[in-house]
Amino acid sequence: MVYVFQSLAEQLGWNRDSWLSDYAAKTGYNGQASATVEPTNINPIADTAAIDFLNGLGMSEVRRHEIELTNYAYRALKDRYGDDITIHGPRNTEVRGAVLSFAFRGIHPHDISQVLDQKNVCVRAGHHCAKPLMRLLGANATARASFYIYNLNEEVDALSEGLAEVEKVFARAIARPQA
């Protein structure tokens, strides 16, 4: 959770673009940002319940589940799609979060996201507030699947099946060369 007081947001402005050494702020504050919450809306009771729930599971168990699920996802997608899918970041899931940012067959991430949405698979698409990283990757955007304690292998399978649908929808635009 990120809490930003409106007066601070007005003073800082919102990020229009960013580089490794600098950023360009938008002027003015329009009161809309998904990561901001006015202090009167903070719910410490819900936060405490969430913390208690996670502590009850045990954070080592939460992390174990993330690692296992991320390994499963990485293998499932690479085994099925091989070089047609680029999964950015370290292969070693011990040193990465339970997030897979990926490119798929040159299809724009927003198109991937839209087709997956029609299959009830939710991914994020865009630069994910990481424009310097996107420049480093040579990408305008990526699709991003995020996993946590509430996700199962079956949902990874749904992602994999959903990408098959993406492949069908965009088959003419990405026809494979004849062997």
C-alpha positions as a LaTeX table, in Angstrom:
\begin{tabular}{lrrr}
\hline
Residue & $x$ (\AA) & $y$ (\AA) & $z$ (\AA) \\
\hline
Met1 & 0.00 & 0.00 & 0.00 \\
Val2 & 1.16 & 3.50 & $-0.77$ \\
Tyr3 & $-0.32$ & 6.44 & 1.06 \\
Val4 & 0.19 & 9.93 & $-0.35$ \\
Phe5 & $-1.22$ & 13.08 & 1.18 \\
Gln6 & $-2.89$ & 15.28 & $-1.43$ \\
Ser7 & $-0.74$ & 18.28 & $-0.47$ \\
Leu8 & 2.42 & 16.24 & $-1.09$ \\
Ala9 & 1.09 & 14.91 & $-4.38$ \\
Glu10 & 0.33 & 18.46 & $-5.53$ \\
Gln11 & 3.84 & 19.54 & $-4.57$ \\
Leu12 & 5.60 & 16.62 & $-6.28$ \\
Gly13 & 3.50 & 16.30 & $-9.39$ \\
Trp14 & 3.01 & 12.99 & $-11.17$ \\
Asn15 & 5.61 & 11.21 & $-13.19$ \\
Arg16 & 5.32 & 11.87 & $-16.95$ \\
Asp17 & 8.53 & 10.07 & $-17.91$ \\
Ser18 & 11.59 & 8.74 & $-16.17$ \\
Trp19 & 15.17 & 7.81 & $-16.82$ \\
Leu20 & 17.83 & 6.23 & $-14.63$ \\
Ser21 & 19.14 & 9.62 & $-13.53$ \\
Asp22 & 16.10 & 11.89 & $-13.69$ \\
Tyr23 & 12.34 & 12.14 & $-14.20$ \\
Ala24 & 9.90 & 14.56 & $-15.80$ \\
Ala25 & 6.85 & 15.45 & $-13.75$ \\
Lys26 & 3.40 & 16.24 & $-15.05$ \\
Thr27 & 2.16 & 19.59 & $-13.89$ \\
Gly28 & $-0.93$ & 19.81 & $-11.74$ \\
Tyr29 & $-2.69$ & 17.19 & $-9.70$ \\
Asn30 & $-5.96$ & 15.81 & $-10.98$ \\
Gly31 & $-6.74$ & 13.76 & $-7.87$ \\
Gln32 & $-6.56$ & 10.45 & $-9.70$ \\
Ala33 & $-3.89$ & 7.88 & $-8.98$ \\
Ser34 & $-4.51$ & 4.26 & $-8.20$ \\
Ala35 & $-1.78$ & 4.08 & $-5.57$ \\
Thr36 & $-3.03$ & 6.98 & $-3.47$ \\
Val37 & $-5.40$ & 6.89 & $-0.56$ \\
Glu38 & $-6.60$ & 9.78 & 1.49 \\
Pro39 & $-5.75$ & 9.28 & 5.18 \\
Thr40 & $-9.42$ & 9.17 & 6.17 \\
Asn41 & $-9.80$ & 5.99 & 4.07 \\
Ile42 & $-7.03$ & 4.05 & 5.77 \\
Asn43 & $-8.44$ & 1.00 & 7.48 \\
Pro44 & $-6.05$ & $-0.21$ & 10.18 \\
Ile45 & $-8.47$ & $-2.97$ & 11.23 \\
Ala46 & $-8.35$ & $-4.57$ & 7.78 \\
Asp47 & $-4.58$ & $-4.08$ & 7.62 \\
Thr48 & $-4.18$ & $-5.79$ & 10.99 \\
Ala49 & $-6.41$ & $-8.69$ & 9.91 \\
Ala50 & $-4.34$ & $-9.14$ & 6.74 \\
Ile51 & $-1.10$ & $-9.14$ & 8.71 \\
Asp52 & $-2.52$ & $-11.63$ & 11.20 \\
Phe53 & $-3.66$ & $-13.88$ & 8.33 \\
Leu54 & $-0.22$ & $-13.86$ & 6.72 \\
Asn55 & 1.50 & $-14.45$ & 10.04 \\
Gly56 & $-0.85$ & $-17.39$ & 10.62 \\
Leu57 & 0.22 & $-18.92$ & 7.32 \\
Gly58 & 3.84 & $-18.18$ & 8.05 \\
Met59 & 5.79 & $-15.95$ & 5.71 \\
Ser60 & 8.22 & $-18.77$ & 4.93 \\
Glu61 & 5.23 & $-20.81$ & 3.66 \\
Val62 & 3.99 & $-17.85$ & 1.64 \\
Arg63 & 7.43 & $-17.51$ & 0.04 \\
Arg64 & 7.69 & $-21.28$ & $-0.57$ \\
His65 & 4.34 & $-21.20$ & $-2.40$ \\
Glu66 & 5.46 & $-18.21$ & $-4.49$ \\
Ile67 & 8.68 & $-19.95$ & $-5.51$ \\
Glu68 & 6.94 & $-23.23$ & $-6.37$ \\
Leu69 & 4.21 & $-21.52$ & $-8.38$ \\
Thr70 & 6.66 & $-19.24$ & $-10.19$ \\
Asn71 & 8.82 & $-22.27$ & $-11.09$ \\
Tyr72 & 5.71 & $-24.06$ & $-12.36$ \\
Ala73 & 4.67 & $-21.03$ & $-14.41$ \\
Tyr74 & 8.10 & $-20.48$ & $-15.89$ \\
Arg75 & 8.45 & $-24.14$ & $-16.90$ \\
Ala76 & 4.88 & $-24.44$ & $-18.21$ \\
Leu77 & 5.21 & $-21.38$ & $-20.43$ \\
Lys78 & 8.75 & $-22.10$ & $-21.68$ \\
Asp79 & 7.98 & $-25.79$ & $-22.30$ \\
Arg80 & 4.91 & $-24.93$ & $-24.33$ \\
Tyr81 & 6.06 & $-21.81$ & $-26.16$ \\
Gly82 & 9.88 & $-22.06$ & $-26.18$ \\
Asp83 & 11.50 & $-19.10$ & $-27.88$ \\
Asp84 & 8.10 & $-17.61$ & $-28.76$ \\
Ile85 & 7.88 & $-16.31$ & $-25.19$ \\
Thr86 & 10.50 & $-14.12$ & $-23.55$ \\
Ile87 & 10.26 & $-14.06$ & $-19.77$ \\
His88 & 12.25 & $-11.13$ & $-18.43$ \\
Gly89 & 14.24 & $-11.30$ & $-15.23$ \\
Pro90 & 16.32 & $-13.94$ & $-13.52$ \\
Arg91 & 15.50 & $-17.60$ & $-14.12$ \\
Asn92 & 16.36 & $-18.41$ & $-10.50$ \\
Thr93 & 13.07 & $-18.03$ & $-8.63$ \\
Glu94 & 14.92 & $-17.85$ & $-5.32$ \\
Val95 & 15.99 & $-14.32$ & $-6.26$ \\
Arg96 & 12.89 & $-13.07$ & $-8.07$ \\
Gly97 & 9.41 & $-12.26$ & $-6.96$ \\
Ala98 & 6.34 & $-14.21$ & $-8.02$ \\
Val99 & 5.96 & $-12.08$ & $-11.13$ \\
Leu100 & 6.56 & $-12.96$ & $-14.77$ \\
Ser101 & 6.92 & $-10.02$ & $-17.16$ \\
Phe102 & 6.89 & $-11.36$ & $-20.66$ \\
Ala103 & 6.78 & $-10.72$ & $-24.38$ \\
Phe104 & 4.93 & $-13.15$ & $-26.63$ \\
Arg105 & 5.59 & $-13.56$ & $-30.35$ \\
Gly106 & 5.86 & $-9.83$ & $-30.99$ \\
Ile107 & 2.22 & $-9.23$ & $-30.06$ \\
His108 & 1.61 & $-5.98$ & $-28.22$ \\
Pro109 & 1.05 & $-6.57$ & $-24.48$ \\
His110 & $-2.24$ & $-4.65$ & $-24.52$ \\
Asp111 & $-3.54$ & $-7.03$ & $-27.20$ \\
Ile112 & $-2.37$ & $-10.00$ & $-25.14$ \\
Ser113 & $-4.11$ & $-8.56$ & $-22.10$ \\
Gln114 & $-7.38$ & $-8.01$ & $-23.96$ \\
Val115 & $-7.55$ & $-11.55$ & $-25.35$ \\
Leu116 & $-6.61$ & $-13.06$ & $-21.98$ \\
Asp117 & $-9.28$ & $-10.95$ & $-20.31$ \\
Gln118 & $-11.87$ & $-12.56$ & $-22.58$ \\
Lys119 & $-10.66$ & $-15.91$ & $-21.19$ \\
Asn120 & $-10.96$ & $-14.65$ & $-17.58$ \\
Val121 & $-7.18$ & $-14.48$ & $-17.18$ \\
Cys122 & $-5.94$ & $-11.24$ & $-15.70$ \\
Val123 & $-2.52$ & $-9.83$ & $-16.54$ \\
Arg124 & $-1.25$ & $-6.28$ & $-16.48$ \\
Ala125 & 0.10 & $-4.67$ & $-19.64$ \\
Gly126 & 2.24 & $-1.59$ & $-19.95$ \\
His127 & 5.51 & $-0.19$ & $-18.72$ \\
His128 & 4.56 & $-0.91$ & $-15.07$ \\
Cys129 & 6.00 & 2.39 & $-13.82$ \\
Ala130 & 9.42 & 1.14 & $-14.93$ \\
Lys131 & 10.26 & 3.10 & $-18.07$ \\
Pro132 & 14.04 & 2.96 & $-17.51$ \\
Leu133 & 13.79 & $-0.84$ & $-17.34$ \\
Met134 & 11.64 & $-0.96$ & $-20.48$ \\
Arg135 & 14.29 & 1.07 & $-22.30$ \\
Leu136 & 16.96 & $-1.33$ & $-21.05$ \\
Leu137 & 14.90 & $-4.30$ & $-22.28$ \\
Gly138 & 14.28 & $-2.58$ & $-25.61$ \\
Ala139 & 10.52 & $-2.89$ & $-25.03$ \\
Asn140 & 7.75 & $-0.31$ & $-25.00$ \\
Ala141 & 5.77 & $-2.52$ & $-22.65$ \\
Thr142 & 5.40 & $-6.05$ & $-21.30$ \\
Ala143 & 2.59 & $-8.26$ & $-20.13$ \\
Arg144 & 2.89 & $-9.19$ & $-16.46$ \\
Ala145 & 1.40 & $-12.13$ & $-14.58$ \\
Ser146 & 1.60 & $-11.87$ & $-10.79$ \\
Phe147 & 1.11 & $-14.77$ & $-8.39$ \\
Tyr148 & 0.46 & $-14.98$ & $-4.67$ \\
Ile149 & $-0.99$ & $-17.23$ & $-2.00$ \\
Tyr150 & $-4.43$ & $-17.35$ & $-3.62$ \\
Asn151 & $-3.14$ & $-18.65$ & $-6.99$ \\
Leu152 & $-2.92$ & $-22.30$ & $-8.04$ \\
Asn153 & $-1.22$ & $-24.27$ & $-10.81$ \\
Glu154 & $-4.59$ & $-24.43$ & $-12.59$ \\
Glu155 & $-4.51$ & $-20.66$ & $-13.02$ \\
Val156 & $-1.08$ & $-20.90$ & $-14.60$ \\
Asp157 & $-2.55$ & $-23.52$ & $-16.92$ \\
Ala158 & $-5.35$ & $-21.07$ & $-17.78$ \\
Leu159 & $-2.70$ & $-18.46$ & $-18.64$ \\
Ser160 & $-0.95$ & $-20.95$ & $-20.90$ \\
Glu161 & $-4.23$ & $-21.89$ & $-22.61$ \\
Gly162 & $-5.11$ & $-18.22$ & $-22.91$ \\
Leu163 & $-1.85$ & $-17.55$ & $-24.75$ \\
Ala164 & $-2.85$ & $-20.28$ & $-27.21$ \\
Glu165 & $-5.98$ & $-18.21$ & $-27.88$ \\
Val166 & $-3.81$ & $-15.10$ & $-28.32$ \\
Glu167 & $-1.83$ & $-17.09$ & $-30.84$ \\
Lys168 & $-5.00$ & $-18.01$ & $-32.75$ \\
Val169 & $-6.38$ & $-14.48$ & $-32.78$ \\
Phe170 & $-3.15$ & $-13.03$ & $-34.14$ \\
Ala171 & $-2.15$ & $-16.01$ & $-36.33$ \\
Arg172 & $-2.24$ & $-14.11$ & $-39.63$ \\
Ala173 & $-0.18$ & $-11.24$ & $-38.28$ \\
Ile174 & 2.51 & $-13.53$ & $-36.87$ \\
Ala175 & 2.58 & $-16.37$ & $-39.38$ \\
Arg176 & 5.59 & $-18.59$ & $-38.83$ \\
Pro177 & 8.06 & $-18.90$ & $-41.70$ \\
Gln178 & 7.72 & $-22.06$ & $-43.76$ \\
Ala179 & 10.42 & $-24.66$ & $-43.11$ \\
\hline
\end{tabular}
